[in-house]
Amino acid sequence: MQHTSKLPNVGTTIFTVMSQLSAKENALNLAQGFPNFPSDPVLIEMIQQALRENYNQYAPMSGASILREAIAEKMEYMYHRNYNPDTEVVVTAGATQAIFTIVSAFVRPNDEVIIFTPAYDCYAPAVEAHGGKVVSIQLKGKEFSVNWNEVRSNISSKTKMMIINTPHNPSGTVFSKEDMLELASILENTNIILLSDEVYEHIIFDGEQHQSAALFPKLAERTFITASFGKTFHNTGWKMGYCVAPKELMDEYKKVHQFNVFSVNHPMQIGIGKYLKKPEHYIQLPAFFQEKRDFFLNEIKDSRFTWIPSQGTYFQVLSYDAITDEQDTEFAKRLTREHKIASIPLSVFNTNKEDHKLLRFCFAKTDETLEKAAAIINKI
């Protein structure tokens, strides 16, 4: 049967490629971003209790009320912004589903969507699948900074949406308050929708505060914020997330959401809703993950790799330009085959596949795993 692909340039994701190679080579997998330690037993018990209490049929389309209310309370507690749990909060099958649905609800053929590269790999395909045009702006240098004048120059009458991600995957950098104010200034007096991917909101280091779009009134009025319980509570396989937005935006989102996924896992919503009621379950996460970052970097301090410490997420980018001039995709594969450690090359996320000799390693692992990884890295 003959057909024309809507995504002719999309192949297997680098995460699948590297994880499959890691399994084949029996290597340590620090490529794909998933913790190898268990979720809090308290959360597990709350989920099990919900199962026993027979929350096993469809949840409401927007999500169970206990969870929507807990999300609204968290947004007010963390960012001092009120979202109506009945009209401005939707529970989703992970942040990726939320992102795809947001794009689906608003992007029409030939609309332009600005993304910052290196960009998480679900953004561009979502735009292209709906006939939109991706306008890529490359973050600068190994600090991954934004040239806001370049952003201004790329705004046009066709710009429908902008997608930001802070803390940023894959670089581990964060937008500052100044960055967000610049962004607010650029978007003011436009009809551009902002999609703010904040899945690593609770994984931020060195005393910094996450600069959520919710903190800035001129941004919040045009913004969808997406978030992930999988990232926050160490259970990526659950695929549970949510999005928040002003009612007039969320009304359009729901029109697509109800036919895309309708509702998501009910017992998990009940359990997470109860768990989220206690802020200590998420406000302690920065210290927890910073300890892992610092442990990992201390263990590899005598290696030939160089780095700028990750500011957020559970990823650390390492530069290998003092080791070899190999292309990062080839070097990552060689490390997996010959040294038995898997990472993610950053060029695959860059505009025009720019190669800055950088690899991303996940440190959301047990100390034992990080020690084994460091022993390998120190010999490279």
C-alpha positions as CSV (number, residue, x, y, z in Angstrom):
1,M,0.0,0.0,0.0
2,Q,1.3,3.4,-0.9
3,H,1.3,6.3,1.6
4,T,3.2,9.5,2.3
5,S,4.7,9.8,5.8
6,K,3.7,12.8,7.9
7,L,7.0,12.5,9.6
8,P,9.5,11.4,6.9
9,N,12.6,12.4,8.8
10,V,11.7,10.7,12.1
11,G,13.3,7.4,12.9
12,T,14.0,5.5,16.1
13,T,14.7,7.8,19.0
14,I,18.3,8.0,20.4
15,F,16.9,6.9,23.8
16,T,15.8,3.6,22.2
17,V,19.0,3.2,20.2
18,M,21.3,3.7,23.1
19,S,19.2,1.6,25.6
20,Q,19.0,-1.3,23.1
21,L,22.7,-1.1,22.5
22,S,23.3,-0.9,26.3
23,A,21.2,-4.1,26.8
24,K,23.0,-5.9,23.9
25,E,26.4,-5.0,25.3
26,N,25.4,-5.6,29.0
27,A,26.6,-2.0,29.7
28,L,25.6,0.3,32.5
29,N,22.7,2.4,31.2
30,L,23.2,6.0,32.2
31,A,21.6,7.0,28.9
32,Q,17.8,6.8,29.3
33,G,16.6,9.1,32.1
34,F,15.1,6.8,34.7
35,P,15.9,6.2,38.4
36,N,17.0,2.7,39.4
37,F,15.8,3.0,43.0
38,P,12.3,2.5,44.2
39,S,9.5,4.9,44.8
40,D,8.5,5.9,48.3
41,P,6.8,2.9,50.0
42,V,4.2,5.3,51.4
43,L,3.2,6.3,47.9
44,I,3.1,2.6,46.8
45,E,0.8,1.8,49.7
46,M,-1.5,4.7,48.8
47,I,-1.8,3.3,45.3
48,Q,-2.5,-0.2,46.5
49,Q,-5.1,1.1,48.9
50,A,-6.8,2.9,46.0
51,L,-6.8,-0.4,44.1
52,R,-8.4,-2.2,47.0
53,E,-11.0,0.5,47.4
54,N,-12.0,-0.2,43.8
55,Y,-11.0,3.0,42.0
56,N,-10.6,0.8,39.0
57,Q,-13.1,2.4,36.5
58,Y,-12.8,5.5,34.4
59,A,-11.7,8.6,36.2
60,P,-13.3,12.0,35.3
61,M,-12.0,13.3,32.0
62,S,-10.0,16.1,33.6
63,G,-8.8,13.9,36.5
64,A,-9.8,12.8,39.9
65,S,-10.9,15.8,42.0
66,I,-8.5,14.9,44.9
67,L,-5.5,15.1,42.5
68,R,-6.7,18.2,40.7
69,E,-7.2,19.9,44.0
70,A,-3.8,18.8,45.3
71,I,-2.1,20.1,42.1
72,A,-3.8,23.5,42.5
73,E,-2.7,23.6,46.1
74,K,0.9,22.8,45.1
75,M,0.9,25.5,42.4
76,E,-0.3,28.1,44.9
77,Y,2.2,26.9,47.6
78,M,5.2,26.8,45.2
79,Y,4.4,29.7,42.8
80,H,1.7,31.8,44.5
81,R,-0.7,31.4,41.6
82,N,-4.2,30.2,41.8
83,Y,-5.4,27.7,39.2
84,N,-9.0,26.6,39.4
85,P,-9.0,22.8,39.9
86,D,-12.3,22.4,38.0
87,T,-11.4,24.4,34.9
88,E,-7.6,25.0,34.7
89,V,-6.1,21.6,35.7
90,V,-6.0,18.4,33.7
91,V,-4.3,15.1,34.7
92,T,-2.5,13.5,31.7
93,A,-0.8,10.3,30.6
94,G,2.6,11.9,31.3
95,A,3.9,15.2,30.2
96,T,4.5,14.0,26.6
97,Q,0.8,13.4,26.1
98,A,0.1,16.8,27.5
99,I,2.6,18.4,25.1
100,F,1.2,16.6,22.0
101,T,-2.3,17.5,22.9
102,I,-1.5,21.2,23.5
103,V,0.1,21.3,20.0
104,S,-2.8,19.4,18.5
105,A,-5.3,21.9,20.0
106,F,-3.7,25.0,18.6
107,V,-1.1,24.5,15.8
108,R,-2.5,24.6,12.3
109,P,-0.7,24.0,9.0
110,N,2.1,26.6,8.4
111,D,1.9,28.0,11.9
112,E,5.4,28.6,13.3
113,V,6.6,27.2,16.7
114,I,9.8,28.3,18.2
115,I,11.8,25.7,20.1
116,F,15.2,26.0,21.7
117,T,17.8,23.4,20.8
118,P,19.2,21.1,22.1
119,A,15.5,20.2,22.5
120,Y,13.8,17.2,24.0
121,D,12.9,15.0,21.0
122,C,9.0,15.1,21.2
123,Y,8.6,18.8,20.5
124,A,9.4,19.0,16.8
125,P,7.6,15.9,15.7
126,A,4.4,17.0,17.5
127,V,4.6,20.3,15.6
128,E,5.4,18.7,12.2
129,A,2.6,16.1,12.6
130,H,0.1,18.9,12.6
131,G,1.6,20.8,9.6
132,G,3.4,23.4,11.7
133,K,6.9,24.7,11.0
134,V,9.6,24.4,13.6
135,V,11.7,27.5,14.1
136,S,14.9,26.3,16.0
137,I,17.0,28.6,18.1
138,Q,20.3,27.1,19.2
139,L,21.3,27.7,22.8
140,K,24.8,29.2,22.9
141,G,28.1,27.6,24.0
142,K,28.6,25.0,26.7
143,E,26.6,27.2,29.1
144,F,23.5,26.8,26.8
145,S,22.6,30.5,27.1
146,V,19.8,32.2,25.2
147,N,20.4,35.1,22.8
148,W,17.2,37.0,23.3
149,N,17.8,39.3,20.4
150,E,17.9,36.2,18.2
151,V,14.6,35.2,19.7
152,R,13.1,38.6,18.9
153,S,14.2,38.4,15.4
154,N,12.5,35.1,14.9
155,I,9.1,36.3,16.0
156,S,6.8,36.7,13.0
157,S,3.1,37.0,12.2
158,K,3.1,33.3,11.8
159,T,4.5,32.5,15.3
160,K,1.7,30.5,17.0
161,M,3.6,29.0,19.9
162,M,6.9,28.9,21.8
163,I,8.2,25.9,23.7
164,I,10.6,26.3,26.6
165,N,12.0,23.7,29.0
166,T,13.4,24.6,32.4
167,P,15.2,22.9,34.1
168,H,16.5,21.9,30.7
169,N,16.8,18.4,29.3
170,P,19.4,17.5,28.0
171,S,21.7,20.3,29.2
172,G,20.9,20.5,32.9
173,T,20.7,24.4,32.7
174,V,17.9,26.6,34.1
175,F,16.3,29.8,33.0
176,S,17.0,32.7,35.4
177,K,14.5,35.3,36.5
178,E,16.1,37.6,34.0
179,D,15.5,35.1,31.2
180,M,11.9,34.8,32.1
181,L,11.4,38.6,32.3
182,E,13.0,38.9,28.8
183,L,10.7,36.3,27.6
184,A,7.7,38.1,29.1
185,S,8.7,41.3,27.4
186,I,9.1,39.6,24.0
187,L,5.7,37.9,24.2
188,E,3.8,40.9,25.5
189,N,1.2,42.3,23.1
190,T,1.3,39.1,21.0
191,N,-1.1,36.2,20.7
192,I,1.7,33.7,21.0
193,I,1.0,30.7,23.3
194,L,3.8,29.6,25.6
195,L,4.2,25.9,26.4
196,S,6.5,25.6,29.4
197,D,7.8,22.1,30.0
198,E,8.6,22.1,33.7
199,V,8.8,18.3,34.4
200,Y,12.1,18.8,36.4
201,E,10.7,21.6,38.5
202,H,11.6,20.0,41.8
203,I,15.1,18.9,40.7
204,I,17.1,22.1,40.9
205,F,20.4,22.7,42.8
206,D,22.7,25.0,44.7
207,G,19.9,27.0,46.4
208,E,18.4,28.2,43.1
209,Q,14.7,28.6,42.8
210,H,12.8,27.2,39.8
211,Q,11.5,30.1,37.7
212,S,8.1,28.7,36.7
213,A,6.1,30.6,34.2
214,A,3.4,30.7,36.8
215,L,5.5,33.2,38.8
216,F,5.2,35.8,36.1
217,P,1.7,37.2,35.5
218,K,2.3,38.3,31.9
219,L,3.6,34.8,31.1
220,A,1.0,32.9,33.1
221,E,-1.9,34.4,31.2
222,R,-0.7,32.8,27.9
223,T,1.0,29.6,29.3
224,F,0.4,25.9,29.5
225,I,2.7,24.4,32.1
226,T,3.3,20.7,31.9
227,A,4.7,18.6,34.7
228,S,5.4,14.9,35.5
229,F,4.8,12.8,38.5
230,G,7.1,10.2,36.9
231,K,10.0,12.5,37.1
232,T,9.1,13.9,40.5
233,F,8.4,10.6,42.3
234,H,10.8,8.2,40.7
235,N,8.2,6.2,38.7
236,T,8.6,7.0,35.0
237,G,6.8,3.8,34.0
238,W,3.6,5.1,35.4
239,K,3.3,7.8,32.8
240,M,1.4,10.3,35.0
241,G,1.5,14.0,34.6
242,Y,-0.6,17.1,34.3
243,C,-1.0,20.5,32.8
244,V,-2.3,23.8,34.0
245,A,-3.4,26.8,32.0
246,P,-5.9,29.7,32.1
247,K,-9.5,28.6,31.5
248,E,-9.8,30.0,28.0
249,L,-6.8,28.0,26.9
250,M,-7.7,24.9,28.8
251,D,-11.2,24.8,27.3
252,E,-9.6,24.3,23.8
253,Y,-7.1,21.8,25.2
254,K,-10.0,19.7,26.7
255,K,-11.7,19.5,23.3
256,V,-8.7,17.4,22.0
257,H,-7.8,15.7,25.3
258,Q,-11.3,14.0,25.6
259,F,-10.8,12.3,22.2
260,N,-7.1,11.7,22.6
261,V,-6.8,9.9,25.9
262,F,-10.0,10.9,27.7
263,S,-8.8,10.0,31.2
264,V,-5.8,8.3,32.8
265,N,-5.0,5.7,35.4
266,H,-7.6,6.1,38.2
267,P,-6.1,4.4,41.2
268,M,-2.8,6.1,40.7
269,Q,-4.6,9.5,40.6
270,I,-6.2,8.7,44.0
271,G,-2.9,7.6,45.5
272,I,-0.8,10.5,44.1
273,G,-3.6,12.9,45.2
274,K,-3.2,11.8,48.8
275,Y,0.6,11.8,48.6
276,L,0.8,15.3,47.1
277,K,-1.1,16.8,50.0
278,K,2.2,16.8,52.0
279,P,4.7,19.3,50.6
280,E,7.6,17.5,52.2
281,H,7.2,14.8,49.6
282,Y,8.5,17.2,46.9
283,I,10.3,20.1,48.6
284,Q,13.0,17.7,49.8
285,L,13.9,16.5,46.3
286,P,16.5,19.2,45.4
287,A,18.7,18.1,48.3
288,F,18.2,14.5,47.5
289,F,19.3,14.8,43.9
290,Q,22.0,17.3,44.6
291,E,23.6,14.8,46.8
292,K,23.6,12.3,43.9
293,R,25.0,14.9,41.5
294,D,27.8,15.9,43.9
295,F,28.6,12.3,44.6
296,F,28.9,11.5,40.9
297,L,31.0,14.5,40.1
298,N,33.4,13.8,43.0
299,E,33.8,10.2,41.9
300,I,34.9,11.3,38.4
301,K,37.0,14.4,39.4
302,D,40.2,12.7,38.2
303,S,38.8,11.7,34.8
304,R,39.7,13.4,31.5
305,F,36.2,14.6,31.1
306,T,35.3,18.2,31.9
307,W,32.0,19.8,33.0
308,I,29.9,22.6,34.3
309,P,27.9,21.2,37.2
310,S,24.3,20.5,36.3
311,Q,21.9,23.3,37.6
312,G,18.8,21.1,37.4
313,T,17.3,17.8,36.2
314,Y,19.0,14.5,37.0
315,F,21.4,14.7,34.1
316,Q,25.1,15.8,33.9
317,V,26.6,16.8,30.6
318,L,30.3,15.9,30.2
319,S,32.7,17.3,27.6
320,Y,35.1,14.9,26.0
321,D,37.0,17.3,23.8
322,A,40.2,16.6,25.7
323,I,39.9,12.9,24.9
324,T,39.0,12.5,21.2
325,D,37.6,14.5,18.3
326,E,35.2,11.7,17.3
327,Q,31.6,12.6,16.5
328,D,29.6,12.4,19.7
329,T,27.2,9.7,18.3
330,E,30.1,7.5,17.4
331,F,31.9,8.1,20.7
332,A,28.8,7.3,22.7
333,K,28.4,4.0,20.8
334,R,32.0,3.1,21.2
335,L,31.9,3.8,25.0
336,T,28.9,1.4,25.2
337,R,30.6,-1.3,23.2
338,E,34.2,-1.1,24.5
339,H,33.8,0.4,27.9
340,K,30.3,-0.9,28.8
341,I,28.7,2.5,29.7
342,A,25.9,4.1,27.8
343,S,25.2,7.8,27.5
344,I,23.3,10.2,25.2
345,P,25.1,12.3,22.6
346,L,23.8,15.9,22.5
347,S,24.2,16.6,18.8
348,V,21.0,14.6,18.0
349,F,19.0,17.4,19.7
350,N,20.8,20.3,18.1
351,T,19.9,22.5,15.1
352,N,21.7,21.0,12.1
353,K,23.1,18.3,14.5
354,E,25.8,20.6,15.8
355,D,28.4,18.6,17.6
356,H,30.1,20.1,20.6
357,K,31.7,16.9,22.0
358,L,29.2,16.5,24.8
359,L,27.5,13.4,26.3
360,R,24.6,13.3,28.8
361,F,24.7,10.9,31.7
362,C,21.8,10.2,34.1
363,F,22.8,10.3,37.8
364,A,19.4,9.3,39.2
365,K,21.0,6.0,40.2
366,T,22.0,4.2,43.4
367,D,25.4,5.1,44.8
368,E,26.6,1.6,43.9
369,T,25.7,2.2,40.2
370,L,27.3,5.6,40.2
371,E,30.5,4.1,41.7
372,K,30.6,1.5,39.0
373,A,30.0,4.2,36.3
374,A,32.7,6.4,37.7
375,A,35.2,3.6,37.8
376,I,34.6,3.2,34.0
377,I,34.7,6.9,33.2
378,N,38.0,7.3,35.1
379,K,39.6,4.8,32.8
380,I,38.5,6.4,29.5
